[in-house]
Each structure stands twice: as C-alpha cells, then as structure tokens.
C-alpha cells in the first residue's frame, strides 16, 4: 500500500510540474505576443501621434530640446494658419463633392462589371478579365499622356478643353478607368462568386431576369462589399494628388493645398515672414485637418469593412 501511495504521489507531482510548465509557456507566449502587437501598433501609429503632437506645439517649444512628446505651450494657432493658407473650407467642399460622386460611380460601374464576370457567360470573357487585371498591374503613368490629351481636346473635331473641371474624374470613373477600378471589379467578382447560386435560380424561377435579379437580390446582399469598395474609393480619391494636379491643378482640393503648405518658402503673415519651424508646425496641422474626416468615417464603418474583405476571398 505504501508503494502504491508513493507512486500516486509522484505521478501527481509530475502532472503538476507538466501543467505548471505548460501554463508558464502560455504566459510567456501571451506576454511576447502582446509586446509584439504593441510594438507593431506603435510603429504604425507613430507618424500619426507625431503629427498630432506637432500640430498643437508652439514654435517656442521647437527650440527647447527638453520638449519631446508633451507640449508645454499648447496652441491652436497652427490650425488657424492652416485653415487660412489652405483655403480649407472651399477645398473641403470640393474634395468631398469629387470623392462622393466618384465613389457612387465606382460602386455602380464596378458592381455591374464584377457581376458580369462572376455570373454571366460571354465570348472573350477570360481575355477581358485579364485586361482588367492588367490595369491593376500597369502603372498609371503609362497611359497618362493619352488621357491628358483626350481631356484636353475632348469630343469630335478640335474638341473642348475639360481640364480644371470635375469632368475628367467623372468620365474616368464612369468608364471603369477611375482610381483602382480594376481592383474594385476584382473584389466584386470574388464576392459575387461566393454567393449561393440558388438565390438567382429561385429569382429566375419566379420570372425575374438578369437585371431584376441583380437589383432585387444581388445588390441587397452585397452591402458589406459595397461599403468596402465605398471606403477604398472615397479614401483613395480623397488622398489623390497625382490625378488632381494633372487634371485640375487650379482647383481647390485638400491633397493639393496641403502639399502647397510645405512648398511655400516665404510665408508672410501681416507683412512679416513666418519662421520655417512654424511652417513645419502648421503643415502638420494641415495634415491632421485633411485626414481627420477619414479617421472618423473609418471608425463608424470598420465592421462592414472587415466583413467585406473577409468575404471577398482576399488573404495575406
């Protein structure tokens, strides 16, 4: 009996050691994973934190080596200067109108194209879809001269110059050549292919055609992907400077005006030159004014954004 008890005690001790070692490994792995996540988040968010800190910093603190993160002289003067030099409210209105219309056009056009590639069968489907993917791979600089000349002399004959208007952006989006339209078509195609065919078959049995099925069945069930495409389209158009400076350099857009803040060499306020360090501060304030609407929008729509990405079939 004593031998049996000693064996039982030893086995319990061994099990407790094994359990404690497993718990220790779990704890250490949890701490390592948490530290790694915090480190990655800090690397990603560091530029944003730096912009926020500098945007509220007074120029006096720039020359103080003891001020690193916490600002001693908190001020909103940088935002006042950024609002004035950026012509902010006009630029905000113009950027919002452009981004909103482009987003609506890309949602509709890319949804129709994506559904066609996912469900309809037609000659040359594979070749056309390969060309769509080709638009994702090819840099936009390769086609920019031809597009610029098209909008410079738009229409038959000598044409009409529609540069420095919204029309170059609207026409590009409506014809599937907007910013990242090829990617949006691919996302829609992947999403529609994941939907059960029984929904469309049931609608067709009830007498619905392709158009009615698309409007009544497909679109209402594609809300997560529509929101995902809307977010991508709106953000990329909002931040676009390449096409904005090419097609509408004289119009007020936030992406153009915030870059123009840093390009000013001799800023003057009330007849006096502004210190270059102060210019850097209100450039950061201008950047924060530009990206704040996007941050707010993402906070409200992140649930649909993540769901749409998951159902699109994109991994990695």
Secondary structure in CASP SS format (residue, H / E / C, confidence):
PFRMAT SS
TARGET T0000
AUTHOR 0000-0000-0000
METHOD secondary structure of the structure
MODEL  1
X C 1.00
X H 1.00
X H 1.00
X H 1.00
X H 1.00
X H 1.00
X H 1.00
X H 1.00
X H 1.00
X H 1.00
X H 1.00
X H 1.00
X H 1.00
X H 1.00
X H 1.00
X H 1.00
X H 1.00
X H 1.00
X H 1.00
X H 1.00
X H 1.00
X H 1.00
X H 1.00
X H 1.00
X H 1.00
X H 1.00
X H 1.00
X H 1.00
X H 1.00
X H 1.00
X H 1.00
X H 1.00
X H 1.00
X H 1.00
X H 1.00
X H 1.00
X H 1.00
X H 1.00
X H 1.00
X H 1.00
X H 1.00
X H 1.00
X H 1.00
X H 1.00
X H 1.00
X H 1.00
X H 1.00
X H 1.00
X H 1.00
X H 1.00
X H 1.00
X H 1.00
X H 1.00
X H 1.00
X H 1.00
X C 1.00
X E 1.00
X C 1.00
X H 1.00
X H 1.00
X H 1.00
X H 1.00
X C 1.00
X C 1.00
X C 1.00
X C 1.00
X C 1.00
X C 1.00
X C 1.00
X C 1.00
X C 1.00
X C 1.00
X C 1.00
X E 1.00
X C 1.00
X C 1.00
X H 1.00
X H 1.00
X H 1.00
X H 1.00
X H 1.00
X H 1.00
X H 1.00
X H 1.00
X H 1.00
X C 1.00
X C 1.00
X H 1.00
X H 1.00
X H 1.00
X H 1.00
X H 1.00
X H 1.00
X H 1.00
X H 1.00
X H 1.00
X H 1.00
X H 1.00
X H 1.00
X H 1.00
X H 1.00
X H 1.00
X H 1.00
X H 1.00
X H 1.00
X H 1.00
X H 1.00
X H 1.00
X H 1.00
X H 1.00
X H 1.00
X H 1.00
X H 1.00
X H 1.00
X H 1.00
X H 1.00
X H 1.00
X H 1.00
X H 1.00
X C 1.00
X C 1.00
X C 1.00
X C 1.00
X C 1.00
X H 1.00
X H 1.00
X H 1.00
X H 1.00
X H 1.00
X H 1.00
X H 1.00
X H 1.00
X H 1.00
X H 1.00
X H 1.00
X H 1.00
X H 1.00
X C 1.00
X C 1.00
X H 1.00
X H 1.00
X H 1.00
X C 1.00
X H 1.00
X H 1.00
X H 1.00
X H 1.00
X H 1.00
X H 1.00
X H 1.00
X H 1.00
X H 1.00
X C 1.00
X E 1.00
X C 1.00
X C 1.00
X C 1.00
X C 1.00
X C 1.00
X E 1.00
X C 1.00
X C 1.00
X C 1.00
X C 1.00
X C 1.00
X C 1.00
X H 1.00
X H 1.00
X H 1.00
X H 1.00
X H 1.00
X H 1.00
X H 1.00
X H 1.00
X C 1.00
X C 1.00
X C 1.00
X C 1.00
X C 1.00
X C 1.00
X H 1.00
X H 1.00
X H 1.00
X H 1.00
X H 1.00
X H 1.00
X H 1.00
X H 1.00
X H 1.00
X H 1.00
X H 1.00
X H 1.00
X H 1.00
X H 1.00
X C 1.00
X C 1.00
X H 1.00
X H 1.00
X H 1.00
X H 1.00
X H 1.00
X H 1.00
X H 1.00
X H 1.00
X H 1.00
X C 1.00
X C 1.00
X C 1.00
X C 1.00
X H 1.00
X H 1.00
X H 1.00
X H 1.00
X H 1.00
X H 1.00
X H 1.00
X H 1.00
X H 1.00
X H 1.00
X H 1.00
X H 1.00
X C 1.00
X H 1.00
X H 1.00
X H 1.00
X H 1.00
X H 1.00
X H 1.00
X H 1.00
X H 1.00
X H 1.00
X H 1.00
X H 1.00
X H 1.00
X H 1.00
X H 1.00
X H 1.00
X H 1.00
X H 1.00
X C 1.00
X C 1.00
X H 1.00
X H 1.00
X H 1.00
X H 1.00
X H 1.00
X H 1.00
X C 1.00
X C 1.00
X C 1.00
X C 1.00
X C 1.00
X C 1.00
X H 1.00
X H 1.00
X H 1.00
X H 1.00
X H 1.00
X H 1.00
X H 1.00
X H 1.00
X H 1.00
X H 1.00
X C 1.00
X C 1.00
X C 1.00
X C 1.00
X E 1.00
X E 1.00
X C 1.00
X C 1.00
X E 1.00
X E 1.00
X C 1.00
X C 1.00
X H 1.00
X H 1.00
X H 1.00
X H 1.00
X H 1.00
X H 1.00
X H 1.00
X H 1.00
X H 1.00
X H 1.00
X H 1.00
X H 1.00
X H 1.00
X H 1.00
X H 1.00
X H 1.00
X H 1.00
X H 1.00
X H 1.00
X H 1.00
X H 1.00
X H 1.00
X H 1.00
X H 1.00
X H 1.00
X H 1.00
X H 1.00
X H 1.00
X H 1.00
X H 1.00
X H 1.00
X H 1.00
X H 1.00
X H 1.00
X H 1.00
X H 1.00
X H 1.00
X C 1.00
X C 1.00
X C 1.00
X C 1.00
END
